Amino acid sequence: MFSTDFIDSLNPWLVAVGLNAILLAIVYFAPKKLLTPAGVVHAWVLGVIVWGSLRWPGYAVVGFYFLAGSAVTRIGMAEKEAAGIGEKREGARGPENVWGSALTGTLCALGVLAVRWWHPEGAIAQTLV
């Protein structure tokens, strides 16, 4: 079984910065563009906030949502473009897409972080981790 003890023992903010830098460098240089250059920057900020506050479970949910949304966008893209209703930028996500999809989740993640900081030993903080 996979153990997260090692990852959990590291500073989550340093993990967030490093992990997002690596993953978004791959996304940036990939031949199929999933994000615009500005979208990469905004996704990095989002990823750092989510990993730093919710750790890997929250990050996995956001990552799955992004990949599934990108795949769905590409379904029938040729037909949509021919009809004049296709996604702009060939489906590459910009900052408006990043925050439009994830702003509520990010605010919730920041709320969890605030509760942990203000009440680190309280019952509420323990139920949120």
N, C-alpha and C positions, 0 to 999 in steps of 0.2 A: 504494500500500500504506500502511496505517496505521502511523505511527511512534509509539512510546511514549517517545521521547527526552525530550520536554518534561515529561511526567508523571513519568518516572523521575528527572528533575533536581530535582524538588521534594522538600521534607521529607515523607516518607510519613506521618508522624503528623499533620501539619497537613492534608494531603489527606484523611486518614481522618476527622478531626474534621469538616471542612467538608462532605465528600461525604455522610457519614452524617447530618449535621444536615439537609441539603437533602432527601435521599431519604426519610428517616423523617418529615420534616414533610409531605411529599406523602402518604406512607402514612397518617399520623395524620389528615389532613384529607380523605382520599378518602372518597367516599360508601360504598363497599364496604369494610368493616373487615377487614383482613388480620391486624392485631395489636391486642391490648388496649392500653390506655395503659401498663401495666407492661411488656407485651411490647415496646413501642416503645423504652422505656428500656434494656431488656436487649439488644434487637437492636442498639441504638446501640453499647453496650459491645462486643458481639461483632464488629460491623462494624469498629470502630476497631482492635481486636486483630488481626483478620484482615488488613485493609489494611495496617496498620502493620508487620506481620511478614512477610506473604506477597505484598504489593502486589496489583496488579490481577488476576493469574491466579488466586490463591487466592480473592479477593473474587468473581470471576466464577463460580467453582464454587459457593461458598456462596449467592450470589444466585440462580443457576439452581436449586439444590436447594430454596431457599425458595419460589420462584415455582411450580416444578413440584409441590411438596408442597401448596401452597395450592390449586392447580388440582385436584389429585386429591381433596383433601378435599371439594371442592364437587360432585364427580361423584356423582349420585344422592342429593344431600342431602335432597331432599323425601321420597324413599322411606325413607331411613335415619331421618329424624325421625318419619315415620308409624309405623315399626316400633319406635320407642323406642330406637334405637341411634345416633342422630345425634350429631355433635360438639357439645360444649357451646359456648356463646357463638357459635353460628352459624358455626363454623369459624375464628373469630378466634384467633390464636395468643397464648398468654400466656408468661410467663417459663419455666414448666416445659416448654413446647413448644420454645422457642428453645434452651434449654440441653440438653434431652433429645435434640434432633437434632444439636446442634453442639458439645457439650462435648469429645468426642474430637478433633475437628478443631481446636478452639481450643487444646487442650493441645499438639497437634502443632505448631501455629503458634507457640506460645510456646516450644516446644523449638527450633524453627528460629531464632527470635530469640535465644535464649540461646547457641546455637552461634555465631551471627554476632558477638555481643558478646564472647564469651570467646576466640574464634579467628577474628578477622576476615580474616586472610590465609591461613588454613589450607585444605587441600584439601577438608575436609568442608564448610566454609562456602561454598566456591565451587560445590560440587555442589548445594547446597540453594537457590541463587538462580536 
